[in-house]
Amino acid sequence: MVFFKGGGWRHGEGRPGYKRRRTVLISILDKMVVTDLARTLAAVLSVIVVIIVSRKLIKILEKVIEGSVSNETLLSIVGLNMITAAITFLPVSLFMAVLMVLGRMYREQEMSAIFSAGGGAGTLYRSVLLLVMPLTVASAGLSFYIGPWAEATVQQLMLKDEKTAGVRGISAGRFSEYQQGDLVFYVESINKDKKMQQVFVQHRRGGNLAIVNADTGWLENRPEGLYMVLAQGQRVQGVLGKTHYVVEEFDQYGIRLEEKDATVVFDQEATTTGMLWGSSVIKDIAELQRRFSIPAGVLFLSLLAVPLAQTSPRTGVFGNLLTAFLIYFSYGNLVRVSHSWVVKGQIPVWLGGFWLYLFLLIVTGALLIKFYGWRFVRLKISAKVTR
């Protein structure tokens, strides 16, 4: 009730003694559920990502020990793998987060207070979808654009490290082979600036052989590729089996170790969405459907989790998490099986994995009927029919 300073009431704001009804966009319950969901999601996703990336880290460390991956790119590869793992496991993390938060509310009798105040499944869906809908949009961007970029970057780093693996193996006091034995290096010492002292190089190309001795040497990236630059030395060049050799003195001499690739062929997971979108190849279409499964899983699994979270207050802490694990395990396998069926042509391309989300909607509807009770649903349907 709003008054003027001199008394009276404003037109359209209600007479004195009457209160206007205000529409609340976000209720206290919505804020509580969204906050709990966000915290639980962050915790669950962090644990899953750490477990998955730890397993991959073991394989990466093996390659570091072998020399096919450099120490400088190790952290970059691990960080990019964390991004791809977070995108892949976002649906299951949100699914478990919804079950854990709503299950706790059932155990602590908070749901009884909500239902006694006239709330129902619609009230819960409203609170959950305030977080789920933005996450669905964000996961679509992550799956279609950020994920392929991360995969492509990892493959570029791995390819670059594999090409320079022999060069990184150069160490003081031992011979190192490169280019399948066509290049042999020996370095007496390497200072803190990674400058090599007293360098010996044997370079073989076809029937030609060159022996190079230099006072210093270093690696240098140029537009044409990676070079070993030698300074203040001597080169002896000739043909194997012949006695004629040419001896040259030089101030600087460069040996190309790695040529720049014009193009890099990526796996399908690293191919950009724009390239896949206009393709008519079955594998490309199947890859697009796999990327679509991330935002679809975020949305449809969250819809399923709301009625699935209904538990008795006497239920243990884990509630329906075992059932949820079995559901997601089956869902994940069906997504992979559907992808395989599309690639092999066993099901139509237009059907793809969409039948799976229709099945999830049917299961969600059945659980909602169980949530309200068959008798209540039957009465509601009969009341609408008789209108």
N, C-alpha and C positions, 0 to 999 in steps of 0.2 A: 504494500500500500504506500503510494508516494503522494505527498502533499506539497502544495505551494507554500512559500513562507507565510503568506497572509491567510492560509487556510484554504479549504476546498480540495478538489481532486482533479487530476488531469483527465482529459477525454481519452477514452480507450484504454485506461489503465485500471479500470474496475472501481466500483463504488466503495466508499469507506465500509470496512467490515468484511470485505472480500479479499482473498489473497490470489494473486496470479500464479498460475502453474508454470514453472520454468522447466525447460527441457535441458537435461544434463547430457552433454555429449559423451563424456568419459566419467564413469562413476568410480567410487572408491574401490569397488570390487574389481573393476577393469584394471585400475592402476596396480592393485595388489597382484592380480593374476599375471599381468604382463611383466611386472618386475620380477616375480618369482620364476616365470618361464625364461626370461632373459638370463638370469643368473644360473639357473639349472642348465640351460642350453650351453652356455659358455663353459661350465664345468665339464659336462658330458662330452662335448665336442673336443675340448682340450685333451681329455684323457684318451679318447679314441685316436686322435691325431698323433699324440705322442707314441702310443703303442704301434700304430701302423708305420710311422716314419722311423721308429727305432728298428723295426725289422728291415726296412729298406736301407737304413744307415749301415747295417752290417755288411750288406753287399757293396755299398759304395766304399766303405773302408777297405774292403778286399781289393777293390780296383785302385784305391790310393796306394796301398802297399805294393801292388804290382807296378804302379807307375802310370797306369792308363788314365788316371784322374789326378789333377794337381791339387796341392793343398790350398791354393788361392781360390779355386772354384768350389771347394767342398761345401763351404757354408752357403754359397749361392744355390747349389743343387739341393741341399737339405731344405732351405727356405722355400724354394719352388715346389718341392715335394710336399711340404706342409700345406701349401695353398691348394694343390690338387687333391690331397687327402681330405682337407676341410670341405671342399666342394662336394666330393664324392659321398662323404658320410654326414652331410648336413641333414638329409631327410631322416635318417635313423636317429640322429642326435635329438632333433626336434620331437620326433615320435616318442622317444623315451622321456624327454623333458616334460611333455604334456601329461604322460602317464604318471610320472613321479609327483608333479605338482598337484594334479587333481586327486591322485590317490592319497596324498597327504591330507588334503582337505576333507576327504571322506573319513579318514581315520581319526581326525581331530574334530569331527562333528561340525565342521564349518559348512558342509553341504546341507546338513539338516536345517541350519539356520537360513540358508539361501532358499531351500525349498519351502520352508514354512512361511517365508516372506513373499511367496508367489513366483519364485524363480524356477527355471527348468533348464532343459537342454539348450534352449535358445539363448538364455542368459550366459551359459558357459561358452557357447559358440561365439557369442558377441565378444567376450573377453579374450578368448583364444585367438580369434581371427584378427584382432587388433595388432597382434604381433605376426601372425602367420601370413597375412596378405602382403605386407611389405617384404617379408622374407622370401615369399614366392617370387616377387618381381626381382629382388636382388639376386636370388639364386639362378634365375633365368639369365641375367647378365653375366654372372660368374661362370655358369656352365657353358654358355654359347661363345663367350669372348675371353674371359680371364683364364679359364682352364686350358683352352688350346694355346694361348700365348705362353703360359707356364710350361706346358709340355714341349712346345717348340724351342723355348729358351734352354730347357734342360738338354734336349737333343743337340742343339748347337754347341753348348758347352762341352758335352761329352765327346762330340765329334772333333772339336778343336783340341781337346786334351789328348785324344787318341792319336791325332796326327803329330803332336809335339811330344809324345811320350818318350821317344828316343832322345830328344834333345834335353828333356828334363832329367834324363838318366845320366847326363854328363856330370861327373864328379872328379875331384882331384885325385890323382894317383892311380887311375885305372883306365883301361880302354873301353870305349862305348861305341856300339854299332848303331847305325841309322840307315834308313832306306834299304832294308834287307841286306845289309853288309856292304853296300856301295860306298857308304861314308863311315870312316872310323876316326874317332877323336881320342886324343890323349891330352890331358891338361895337368900341368904340374901343380898349380894352386889356383884357388878362387878367392878373391878378397870380399869384403863386406858389400861392396857395390856390385857384386856378381860379375866382376871383370876377371877374365881368365888370363893367367900368366903362363908363358912358355907352352904354346899350343902346337900340337902335332896333328895333321889331318891327312888321311889317305882318301882320295876321291877317285872312284872308278866309274867310268861311263863307257859302256860297250867295251872296245878294246883299248881305250885310252886310260892311262893311269897318271894321276897327279899326286905328288907328295908336297905338302905345304908345311913349313915351319914359320911360326910367328912369335913375336915377343908377347903380344897381348891379343885378346879377342873378346867379343861380346855378341849377344843376340840382339837383333834389331828388327822391328816390324816395319815393313814398307808397303806401299800400295800393291806391289806385285806379290808379296808374301813375306814369309819369315826368312831372315838371312842370318848367317854367321859371318860377322865382319871381323877380319883379321888385320892387324896393323904391324908394320915394320917386320917384314919377313921375306922368305924366299920360296919360290915354287919351282919344282922340277917336274916337267911334263913330258910324256912320251907314249909310245905304243908298246904293249906287252909283246915280248918276243923279239923286239928290235933293240939295237944298241944306240940309236940316235935319240937323244934327249935334249930338251930345251930348258935352260936354267934362267929364271927371271927374278929380279929383285923388285919389291913393291912397297909402297907406303900403306896402301889399303887394298884389301882383296875380299870380295864378298862371295859367299857360297849360298845359293838358295836352298833352303831346307823344306819349305812348304809353299805350294802354290795356292793363290786365292781361288776358291771355288766360285764359279759363276752362279750356280744354283745349288740349293740343298734340298734333297728329297726328304720330306717329313712323313712320319706315320700318320694314319688317319686321325688319331686322337690329337695330333698337333696341327692338323690342317684347319685353316680358318673357316668360320661358319659361312662367310661370303662365298668361298670356293665350293663348299658342299651344297649350298642352297640351290644353285642353278644346275647341279649335276643330276644326270639320269642314271648314274651307276648305282646298283643295288647296295653296295657296301657304303657308299656315301650317304644314301638315304637312311640306312640302318644306323649309321653314326649320328645323324641328326636326331633320330628317334631316341638314341641313347642319351644324348644331351638334353632332350626334352624330358626325359624321365627324372631328372634332378628336381626342377620346379614342380613337376606333377607329383612326385613323391612327397615333397614338402607339404603340398596342399592336401592331397587325398589321405595320406597317412595321419595328418593332424585331424582331419574330419573323423577318421576311424578311431583315433585315440580318445576322443571325448566320451563316447558311450562305453568304450572298452575300459576306461579308468574306473568305472563304477565298482566299488568293492564294499565289503562289510567293514564296519569299524573295528571288528576283531581280527581282520586280516593282518598279516605280518607287514613288515616294512616294505618288502619287495612287491607286495600286491600281485598285479597281473603282469609283472615284468617278464616272467618265464613265458607266458602266453604271447606277450608282445615280441619277445625274441624269436619265437617260432614263426610268428606271422611275418616279421621282417625277413627272417632267413628264407622263408618260402617266397616272399615277394622279390627279394634280390635274385634268387635262382630263376624265378619266372621271367624277370627282366632280361637276364642273360640268355635264357632259353628262347624267349621271343626274338631277341636280337639275332640269335643263330638261325632261327626259322626263317626270318626275313632274308638273311644273307643267302641261305640255301634255296630260297624260293618255295618253301613248304607252306607258307601262308601268304596271302596277298599283302602287298606293300602298304596299301591304304589301311589295312587292319592293324599291322605292326604290333605295338604294345598297348594300343588303346583299349583292347578288350580287357586288359588287366585292370585298368582304372575303372572300367564299368563294373567289373567284379568287385572291386573295393567299395564302390558306391552301394552295390547290393548288400554286401556284408555290413556296411555302416547302417543302412536302412533297417536290416534285421536286428542289429544291436539297439537301435533307437526304439524299435517296437518293443524289445525286451526291457529297455530302460523305462518306458512309460507303462508297460503292461498291455497284454493283448486285449483285455476287456476295455481299457481306456481308449485304445486306438479304435476298437470296433464301435464304441459309442460315438466317438468323434466323427468317424466316417458315416455312420448312420444318420447323425444329426445334420451333416452337410448334404446328404442325399435327399433327406426329407424336406429340405428348405424349398 
